[in-house]
Amino acid sequence: MKVVIKVTLFYLLGIIGILCISVFPQFFAKGDITNIILYFHDLWKFLGNFIQPGSWTYQIEGSIGEFPILKTLWVPFTYSMSILFSAICTAFAIAFILAFFVNSLPKQVVQGIKQFLEFLETIPDLVFVVLLQMLVIYIYNKTGVSLFTLGSYMDDRAYAGPIITLSILPMIFLFKILLFLIEEEFSKDYVRFLKSKGLSKTVILIRHVFRNILPSAFHQSKLIIWATLSSQFIIERIFNVNGLTFYIIESFSPMTIAVSLILLFTPFFITFQLIDLWVDESTTFESHGLAKIPSFQPISCVMKHIKIIHWKKLLPRIPIASLRRQLKNYKFAIGCLFFILTIGGSIGYSIITDNHVDQANIFYEEDGTTIKSTPPHPPGHPFLLGSDKEGFDLLDQLIIGAKYTLVFGFLIAFLRVAIGLCGGILFAFSISKRKQSWLSKIVDSIHFLPLTLIAYILLKPILQLGWEMEPSYTISERILIEIIILTVLVIPLTTVLIGKDITNILQQEFITSASVLGGSRFHILRHHVMPHLFPKLTILFGQQFIQVLFIFIHLGMLDLFFGGTIMGSAMFNEPPKSLTNEWSGVIGNTVHSFKSGQYWLILFPLLAFMLSIFAMQLIINGIKEVQQAKIGVTAKKYKSKRTINHKENTENMFAPTSNRFQLVHDKKAR
C-alpha cells in the first residue's frame, strides 16, 4: 500500500510540473518576463479550465472550430508511440544480439569495435536520416525498387524509415554499454569459479552475466530512451509524420501542450515504476565515521565560518603540472587545439571582415553570358562549400557562426556542471538519505519528457520573430533567456548525479580516517572530495557540451535558432533566417531544401557539428586515459627513447659473455 501511495504521489508531482510548463509559452509571449505575478495569474486561470472536462478542446489559432482534445490527439499519439516503441524494441534486440556475438571475438577486435562505437556516437541522428534517404533514392534510381516510403502523405503512413532511423543511435549506445558491462562482469571472481567448474563462456554469459547486468542496463536505458524521445520529434518532422509533434506545433495552446505531455509521460512512468518493483534497485549507503558528525547546515555554517575562511586558498590556481600532463596526451591536445583554432579563427574573421558573407545570385561561364548555376550553388564554384538558397556562401556562414555555437555551448555546459556541483554538495552533505531518495525519484521523472520538445515549448514564443513584426525581446535578452532555459532544464539531473558521486566518495575509508583525525566538512570537501571529483566533472562537462550541440541541431530543425529566428514570408516562400549565422541556423535555413537532392546544404553544417563533437570526445577520452594511467589501470603504449636506451644499456651491462668468466677450479689439476 505504501508503494502505491508513493508512486501516485510521484505521478501527481509530475503532472503538476507539466501543468506549470504548459503555461510558460503564454506567459513568455506577453513580453513581460519579469512580472512573475502575471505567470501565477495565468497558471491559476489555466488550472481552473483544466479541472473542467468541457474545456478540454483542441483549437487552432485563427480558427473558430473546437474539437475534443483526447479524441483528436489519440490517433497521432498512437502513431507516434508505435514508431517509438518499435524503434526501442528493435534497438534493444539488436544490441543484445550483437553483444552476445561480439563477446566471442578476440579482445583486440572488441577494443576496436568499442572505438568505432565511440566514433558513431559523435554522429547526429540527422546524419543517419540524410544517409538513409540518399541510399533509398540511389537504390531506386538504379533498380527501380523503393525500400520504404520517404514520407507520409495523406493515408499513406511512413513506418519503416522513421523506425530504422530512430533505432540507430539507441542501438549504438546500448551496444557500447553492454560491452563494458559484460567486460566488467567477466572480471569478477564468480566467473573464474564458474570457468573452473567447466562451464563454457556462452553458458556463463547467458545464465549468469546477462542476468546480473540487467539492473545496470535498465538504469542506463532511461538516458537512452530520454535521448530517443528527443530524436523522435525531429525524425517525425523530416519524414512528414503527422504524429503528436505536428498537432502540438499546429495548436500550441496550453491545453494541447499539457495533454500531449501527459500522454507522453504516463506510459513511460508506469512502465519504469513496474520495472523498479521487479529490479531491486534499492542501494543503501552505510556511513562510517561521518554518521556521528552533524549534518552540514548551509546557512548557519556559512554565516558562522565566513570570517575564518582562508580566502587566498580559495583563489583559482592554474594546475600547471596537471595541465602539462593532460597536454602530453595527444587526444586531449588535438581536441583543445581544434576548439582554439576554430573559435579564434571565427573571432578573427569577424573582426577583419565585419561578418561579411559573400553572395552570388547567378554564376556565369567564362564567356560571361552562359549561366552555369543559380542559387543554391553546388560545392566548387563559385564557393568552396556551395551556397544556400539565396546565394550566400556556406563557408562564410559556418566560420562566422562558429564562435556563437561553440562559445555559448561551452557556457551552457559549464553552468550546468557548476550549478549542479553546488546543488550536489548540498545534496550530499545537508540532505538525509530518505530525502535524497525522494529527490532522486522526483528528478528521475524528467527522463520521461523529451528535452527537445520541452525546450521548443519554452523557447518558441521568445526566439521566433514574425515577418515584419516588432520583437518583444532584444537579441541580448533572447540569448540570455535561452541560456537560462537550456541550463535550468538539466540542473536537477546534474545536481542528483554529482550529489550521488559525492556521496559515494564520502563512503570511502580515507574519508573516515580524515574525519576521525578532526577534519571538518569543508576540509574534507576541499582536500579529499574535490580531487577525486574533478576528473568526473570534466568528463560530465564534455558530455553536457555534446548534449547542448544536439539540442542546437534539433531546435534548428524546428526553426528555433540561437539568438532568434526571422520567419520568412510564406507568400514569397522565404526560408527562416538566423540573426547570428550560428550553425543550427544554417541547418534551419537549408532544411526546406532537404528533399530536393541538394544534400550539401545540410551535410556541411552537420559536418561542423560532427567535428566539434568528435573533438570533445577526444578530450574526454584523453582525460580518461590520463586518470587511468595515474591509478595504474592502463599502461602507456609508448616509451621514451631515453628509457629504451637505458634498458638496453642495463641489459648489455649484465649480458653473459666469454670475457666475463674465468677458471676458478680445475679438476684435472687436482
DAHU-V200002 format. One record per residue. N is the residue number from 0. RES is the residue in one small letter. SS is DSSP state (~ for helix, > for strand, _ for the rest). PHI is phi in radians with two decimals (999 if undefined). Layout:
{{N/RES/SS/PHI} {N/RES/SS/PHI}}
This chain:
{{0/m/_/999} {1/k/~/-1.09} {2/v/~/-1.13} {3/v/~/-1.11} {4/i/~/-1.12} {5/k/~/-1.13} {6/v/~/-1.11} {7/t/~/-1.09} {8/l/~/-1.13} {9/f/~/-1.09} {10/y/~/-1.14} {11/l/~/-1.13} {12/l/~/-1.10} {13/g/~/-1.12} {14/i/~/-1.13} {15/i/~/-1.08} {16/g/~/-1.07} {17/i/~/-1.12} {18/l/~/-1.11} {19/c/~/-1.16} {20/i/~/-1.15} {21/s/~/-1.14} {22/v/~/-1.53} {23/f/~/-1.01} {24/p/~/-1.00} {25/q/~/-1.13} {26/f/~/-1.23} {27/f/~/-1.14} {28/a/~/-1.15} {29/k/_/-1.35} {30/g/_/1.45} {31/d/_/-1.94} {32/i/_/-1.29} {33/t/_/-1.44} {34/n/_/-1.52} {35/i/~/-1.16} {36/i/~/-1.07} {37/l/~/-1.11} {38/y/~/-1.12} {39/f/~/-1.16} {40/h/~/-1.14} {41/d/~/-1.13} {42/l/~/-1.13} {43/w/~/-1.12} {44/k/~/-1.15} {45/f/~/-1.19} {46/l/~/-1.09} {47/g/~/-1.10} {48/n/~/-1.30} {49/f/~/-1.19} {50/i/_/-1.41} {51/q/_/-1.82} {52/p/~/-1.01} {53/g/~/-1.20} {54/s/~/-1.54} {55/w/_/-1.41} {56/t/>/-2.18} {57/y/>/-1.76} {58/q/_/-2.23} {59/i/_/-1.97} {60/e/_/-1.05} {61/g/_/1.56} {62/s/_/-2.03} {63/i/_/-1.62} {64/g/_/-1.32} {65/e/_/-2.26} {66/f/>/-2.31} {67/p/>/-1.03} {68/i/~/-1.24} {69/l/~/-1.16} {70/k/~/-1.17} {71/t/~/-1.29} {72/l/~/-1.54} {73/w/~/-1.16} {74/v/~/-1.14} {75/p/~/-1.11} {76/f/~/-1.13} {77/t/~/-1.14} {78/y/~/-1.11} {79/s/~/-1.13} {80/m/~/-1.21} {81/s/~/-1.13} {82/i/~/-1.17} {83/l/~/-1.13} {84/f/~/-1.17} {85/s/~/-1.13} {86/a/~/-1.16} {87/i/~/-1.14} {88/c/~/-1.10} {89/t/~/-1.10} {90/a/~/-1.10} {91/f/~/-1.17} {92/a/~/-1.12} {93/i/~/-1.14} {94/a/~/-1.09} {95/f/~/-1.17} {96/i/~/-1.15} {97/l/~/-1.12} {98/a/~/-1.09} {99/f/~/-1.15} {100/f/~/-1.35} {101/v/~/-1.16} {102/n/_/-1.09} {103/s/_/-1.51} {104/l/_/-1.46} {105/p/_/-1.06} {106/k/~/-1.09} {107/q/~/-1.12} {108/v/~/-1.17} {109/v/~/-1.10} {110/q/~/-1.10} {111/g/~/-1.11} {112/i/~/-1.13} {113/k/~/-1.09} {114/q/~/-1.14} {115/f/~/-1.16} {116/l/~/-1.14} {117/e/~/-1.09} {118/f/~/-1.19} {119/l/~/-1.12} {120/e/~/-1.15} {121/t/_/-1.40} {122/i/_/-1.53} {123/p/_/-1.13} {124/d/~/-1.08} {125/l/~/-1.12} {126/v/~/-1.14} {127/f/~/-1.11} {128/v/~/-1.11} {129/v/~/-1.09} {130/l/~/-1.13} {131/l/~/-1.16} {132/q/~/-1.19} {133/m/~/-1.09} {134/l/~/-1.13} {135/v/~/-1.11} {136/i/~/-1.16} {137/y/~/-1.09} {138/i/~/-1.13} {139/y/~/-1.17} {140/n/~/-1.19} {141/k/~/-1.47} {142/t/~/-2.03} {143/g/_/1.39} {144/v/_/-1.78} {145/s/_/-1.70} {146/l/_/-1.14} {147/f/_/-2.86} {148/t/_/-1.30} {149/l/_/-1.44} {150/g/_/-3.01} {151/s/_/-1.35} {152/y/>/-2.58} {153/m/_/0.98} {154/d/_/-1.52} {155/d/>/-1.49} {156/r/_/-1.54} {157/a/_/-1.61} {158/y/_/-2.15} {159/a/~/-1.06} {160/g/~/-1.04} {161/p/~/-1.07} {162/i/~/-1.17} {163/i/~/-1.09} {164/t/~/-1.14} {165/l/~/-1.23} {166/s/~/-1.51} {167/i/~/-1.19} {168/l/~/-1.13} {169/p/~/-1.02} {170/m/~/-1.12} {171/i/~/-1.12} {172/f/~/-1.08} {173/l/~/-1.20} {174/f/~/-1.05} {175/k/~/-1.13} {176/i/~/-1.09} {177/l/~/-1.11} {178/l/~/-1.08} {179/f/~/-1.21} {180/l/~/-1.15} {181/i/~/-1.14} {182/e/~/-1.08} {183/e/~/-1.16} {184/e/~/-1.20} {185/f/~/-1.23} {186/s/_/-1.52} {187/k/_/-1.46} {188/d/~/-1.18} {189/y/~/-1.15} {190/v/~/-1.20} {191/r/~/-1.09} {192/f/~/-1.12} {193/l/~/-1.14} {194/k/~/-1.14} {195/s/~/-1.17} {196/k/_/-1.39} {197/g/_/1.69} {198/l/_/-1.28} {199/s/_/-1.31} {200/k/~/-1.12} {201/t/~/-1.15} {202/v/~/-1.12} {203/i/~/-1.09} {204/l/~/-1.13} {205/i/~/-1.32} {206/r/~/-1.47} {207/h/~/-2.13} {208/v/~/-1.15} {209/f/~/-1.03} {210/r/~/-1.16} {211/n/~/-1.36} {212/i/~/-1.58} {213/l/~/-1.04} {214/p/~/-1.03} {215/s/~/-1.14} {216/a/~/-1.11} {217/f/~/-1.12} {218/h/~/-1.09} {219/q/~/-1.20} {220/s/~/-1.15} {221/k/~/-1.09} {222/l/~/-1.14} {223/i/~/-1.14} {224/i/~/-1.16} {225/w/~/-1.04} {226/a/~/-1.19} {227/t/~/-1.16} {228/l/~/-1.05} {229/s/~/-1.16} {230/s/~/-1.21} {231/q/~/-1.05} {232/f/~/-1.24} {233/i/~/-1.29} {234/i/~/-1.16} {235/e/~/-1.07} {236/r/~/-1.20} {237/i/~/-1.23} {238/f/_/-1.52} {239/n/_/0.99} {240/v/_/-1.45} {241/n/_/-1.46} {242/g/_/-1.67} {243/l/~/-1.14} {244/t/~/-1.05} {245/f/~/-1.03} {246/y/~/-1.31} {247/i/~/-1.16} {248/i/~/-1.17} {249/e/~/-1.20} {250/s/~/-1.63} {251/f/_/0.99} {252/s/_/-1.68} {253/p/~/-0.98} {254/m/~/-1.17} {255/t/~/-1.12} {256/i/~/-1.10} {257/a/~/-1.11} {258/v/~/-1.14} {259/s/~/-1.11} {260/l/~/-1.17} {261/i/~/-1.14} {262/l/~/-1.10} {263/l/~/-1.29} {264/f/~/-1.24} {265/t/~/-1.08} {266/p/~/-1.10} {267/f/~/-1.24} {268/f/~/-1.10} {269/i/~/-1.13} {270/t/~/-1.06} {271/f/~/-1.28} {272/q/~/-1.19} {273/l/~/-1.15} {274/i/~/-1.19} {275/d/~/-1.05} {276/l/~/-1.20} {277/w/~/-1.39} {278/v/_/-1.61} {279/d/_/-1.34} {280/e/_/-1.77} {281/s/_/-1.25} {282/t/_/-2.06} {283/t/_/-1.79} {284/f/_/-1.79} {285/e/_/-1.64} {286/s/_/-1.49} {287/h/_/-1.65} {288/g/~/-1.24} {289/l/~/-1.28} {290/a/~/-1.15} {291/k/~/-1.53} {292/i/_/-1.56} {293/p/_/-1.01} {294/s/_/-1.14} {295/f/_/-1.29} {296/q/_/-1.68} {297/p/~/-1.06} {298/i/~/-1.28} {299/s/~/-1.12} {300/c/~/-1.16} {301/v/~/-1.16} {302/m/~/-1.16} {303/k/~/-1.39} {304/h/~/-1.90} {305/i/_/-1.14} {306/k/_/-1.41} {307/i/_/-1.82} {308/i/_/-1.27} {309/h/_/-1.43} {310/w/~/-1.13} {311/k/~/-1.11} {312/k/~/-1.27} {313/l/~/-1.55} {314/l/_/-1.11} {315/p/_/-1.10} {316/r/_/-2.05} {317/i/_/-1.51} {318/p/_/-1.32} {319/i/~/-1.06} {320/a/~/-1.11} {321/s/~/-1.16} {322/l/~/-1.13} {323/r/~/-1.12} {324/r/~/-1.14} {325/q/~/-1.19} {326/l/~/-1.20} {327/k/_/-1.21} {328/n/_/-1.38} {329/y/~/-1.16} {330/k/~/-1.17} {331/f/~/-1.09} {332/a/~/-1.15} {333/i/~/-1.13} {334/g/~/-1.07} {335/c/~/-1.13} {336/l/~/-1.10} {337/f/~/-1.06} {338/f/~/-1.19} {339/i/~/-1.11} {340/l/~/-1.20} {341/t/~/-1.17} {342/i/~/-1.18} {343/g/~/-1.09} {344/g/~/-1.13} {345/s/~/-1.15} {346/i/~/-1.13} {347/g/~/-1.10} {348/y/~/-1.11} {349/s/~/-1.16} {350/i/~/-1.20} {351/i/~/-1.29} {352/t/~/-1.80} {353/d/_/1.00} {354/n/_/1.00} {355/h/_/-1.33} {356/v/_/-2.14} {357/d/_/-1.15} {358/q/>/-2.43} {359/a/_/-2.39} {360/n/_/-1.30} {361/i/>/-2.30} {362/f/>/-1.90} {363/y/>/-1.76} {364/e/_/-1.26} {365/e/_/-1.13} {366/d/_/-1.29} {367/g/_/1.45} {368/t/_/-2.11} {369/t/_/-1.41} {370/i/>/-1.37} {371/k/>/-1.57} {372/s/>/-2.80} {373/t/>/-2.15} {374/p/_/-1.05} {375/p/_/-1.37} {376/h/_/-1.33} {377/p/_/-1.27} {378/p/_/-1.07} {379/g/_/2.08} {380/h/_/-2.36} {381/p/_/-1.46} {382/f/_/-2.12} {383/l/_/-1.06} {384/l/_/-1.77} {385/g/_/1.51} {386/s/>/-2.37} {387/d/_/-1.52} {388/k/_/-1.13} {389/e/_/-1.72} {390/g/_/1.54} {391/f/>/-1.43} {392/d/>/-1.13} {393/l/~/-1.17} {394/l/~/-1.11} {395/d/~/-1.07} {396/q/~/-1.13} {397/l/~/-1.18} {398/i/~/-1.16} {399/i/~/-1.15} {400/g/~/-1.36} {401/a/~/-1.07} {402/k/~/-1.15} {403/y/~/-1.20} {404/t/~/-1.12} {405/l/~/-1.35} {406/v/~/-1.12} {407/f/~/-1.27} {408/g/~/-1.11} {409/f/~/-1.08} {410/l/~/-1.12} {411/i/~/-1.11} {412/a/~/-1.09} {413/f/~/-1.12} {414/l/~/-1.12} {415/r/~/-1.05} {416/v/~/-1.31} {417/a/~/-1.14} {418/i/~/-1.19} {419/g/~/-1.10} {420/l/~/-1.15} {421/c/~/-1.07} {422/g/~/-1.17} {423/g/~/-1.15} {424/i/~/-1.12} {425/l/~/-1.14} {426/f/~/-1.05} {427/a/~/-1.44} {428/f/~/-1.72} {429/s/_/-1.99} {430/i/_/-1.95} {431/s/_/-1.21} {432/k/~/-1.12} {433/r/~/-1.15} {434/k/~/-1.19} {435/q/~/-1.06} {436/s/~/-1.12} {437/w/~/-1.14} {438/l/~/-1.12} {439/s/~/-1.10} {440/k/~/-1.15} {441/i/~/-1.15} {442/v/~/-1.16} {443/d/~/-1.07} {444/s/~/-1.17} {445/i/~/-1.10} {446/h/~/-1.13} {447/f/~/-1.68} {448/l/_/-2.13} {449/p/_/-1.15} {450/l/~/-1.11} {451/t/~/-1.08} {452/l/~/-1.16} {453/i/~/-1.11} {454/a/~/-1.10} {455/y/~/-1.10} {456/i/~/-1.06} {457/l/~/-1.38} {458/l/~/-1.66} {459/k/~/-1.00} {460/p/~/-1.18} {461/i/~/-1.65} {462/l/~/-1.61} {463/q/>/-1.42} {464/l/>/-1.89} {465/g/_/-1.17} {466/w/_/-1.17} {467/e/_/1.01} {468/m/_/-2.03} {469/e/_/-1.32} {470/p/_/-1.21} {471/s/_/-1.41} {472/y/_/-2.27} {473/t/_/-1.31} {474/i/~/-1.14} {475/s/~/-1.15} {476/e/~/-1.15} {477/r/~/-1.13} {478/i/~/-1.11} {479/l/~/-1.12} {480/i/~/-1.14} {481/e/~/-1.13} {482/i/~/-1.06} {483/i/~/-1.12} {484/i/~/-1.15} {485/l/~/-1.16} {486/t/~/-1.43} {487/v/~/-1.12} {488/l/~/-1.07} {489/v/~/-1.92} {490/i/~/-1.00} {491/p/~/-0.99} {492/l/~/-1.20} {493/t/~/-1.17} {494/t/~/-1.10} {495/v/~/-1.17} {496/l/~/-1.10} {497/i/~/-1.18} {498/g/~/-1.06} {499/k/~/-1.18} {500/d/~/-1.10} {501/i/~/-1.13} {502/t/~/-1.06} {503/n/~/-1.13} {504/i/~/-1.15} {505/l/~/-1.17} {506/q/_/-1.52} {507/q/_/-1.27} {508/e/~/-1.18} {509/f/~/-1.18} {510/i/~/-1.20} {511/t/~/-1.06} {512/s/~/-1.10} {513/a/~/-1.11} {514/s/~/-1.20} {515/v/~/-1.12} {516/l/_/-1.35} {517/g/_/1.78} {518/g/_/-1.19} {519/s/_/-1.33} {520/r/~/-1.07} {521/f/~/-1.13} {522/h/~/-1.11} {523/i/~/-1.12} {524/l/~/-1.12} {525/r/~/-1.32} {526/h/~/-1.68} {527/h/~/-2.12} {528/v/~/-1.34} {529/m/~/-1.09} {530/p/~/-1.04} {531/h/~/-1.40} {532/l/~/-1.49} {533/f/~/-1.02} {534/p/~/-1.04} {535/k/~/-1.16} {536/l/~/-1.14} {537/t/~/-1.12} {538/i/~/-1.14} {539/l/~/-1.10} {540/f/~/-1.05} {541/g/~/-1.10} {542/q/~/-1.15} {543/q/~/-1.18} {544/f/~/-1.08} {545/i/~/-1.10} {546/q/~/-1.12} {547/v/~/-1.09} {548/l/~/-1.10} {549/f/~/-1.10} {550/i/~/-1.15} {551/f/~/-1.00} {552/i/~/-1.08} {553/h/~/-1.12} {554/l/~/-1.15} {555/g/~/-1.10} {556/m/~/-1.14} {557/l/_/-1.70} {558/d/_/1.13} {559/l/_/-2.02} {560/f/_/-1.80} {561/f/_/-1.14} {562/g/_/1.68} {563/g/_/2.35} {564/t/>/-2.18} {565/i/>/-1.61} {566/m/_/-1.27} {567/g/_/-1.29} {568/s/_/-1.34} {569/a/_/-1.18} {570/m/_/-1.13} {571/f/_/-1.74} {572/n/_/0.98} {573/e/_/-1.55} {574/p/_/-1.32} {575/p/_/-1.14} {576/k/>/-2.12} {577/s/>/-1.62} {578/l/_/-1.39} {579/t/_/-2.07} {580/n/_/1.08} {581/e/_/-1.18} {582/w/~/-1.12} {583/s/~/-1.16} {584/g/~/-1.18} {585/v/~/-1.14} {586/i/~/-1.13} {587/g/~/-1.12} {588/n/~/-1.12} {589/t/~/-1.84} {590/v/~/-1.16} {591/h/~/-1.29} {592/s/~/-1.79} {593/f/~/-1.13} {594/k/~/-1.67} {595/s/~/-1.60} {596/g/_/1.52} {597/q/_/-1.63} {598/y/_/-1.28} {599/w/~/-1.14} {600/l/~/-1.09} {601/i/~/-1.97} {602/l/~/-1.23} {603/f/~/-1.19} {604/p/~/-1.07} {605/l/~/-1.16} {606/l/~/-1.10} {607/a/~/-1.10} {608/f/~/-1.09} {609/m/~/-1.08} {610/l/~/-1.10} {611/s/~/-1.17} {612/i/~/-1.14} {613/f/~/-1.14} {614/a/~/-1.11} {615/m/~/-1.19} {616/q/~/-1.09} {617/l/~/-1.08} {618/i/~/-1.10} {619/i/~/-1.08} {620/n/~/-1.14} {621/g/~/-1.11} {622/i/~/-1.12} {623/k/~/-1.08} {624/e/~/-1.13} {625/v/~/-1.14} {626/q/~/-1.16} {627/q/~/-1.17} {628/a/~/-1.17} {629/k/~/-1.15} {630/i/~/-1.69} {631/g/_/1.43} {632/v/_/-1.27} {633/t/_/-2.19} {634/a/_/-1.82} {635/k/_/-1.18} {636/k/_/-1.47} {637/y/_/-2.19} {638/k/_/-2.28} {639/s/_/-1.22} {640/k/~/-1.12} {641/r/~/-1.13} {642/t/~/-1.14} {643/i/~/-1.12} {644/n/~/-1.13} {645/h/~/-1.11} {646/k/~/-1.13} {647/e/~/-1.14} {648/n/~/-1.13} {649/t/~/-1.15} {650/e/~/-1.14} {651/n/~/-1.19} {652/m/~/-1.12} {653/f/_/-1.87} {654/a/_/-1.23} {655/p/_/-1.26} {656/t/_/-2.31} {657/s/~/-1.16} {658/n/~/-1.27} {659/r/~/-1.51} {660/f/_/-1.96} {661/q/_/-2.47} {662/l/_/-1.31} {663/v/_/-1.72} {664/h/_/-2.56} {665/d/_/-1.92} {666/k/_/-1.15} {667/k/_/-1.16} {668/a/_/-1.12} {669/r/_/-1.23}}
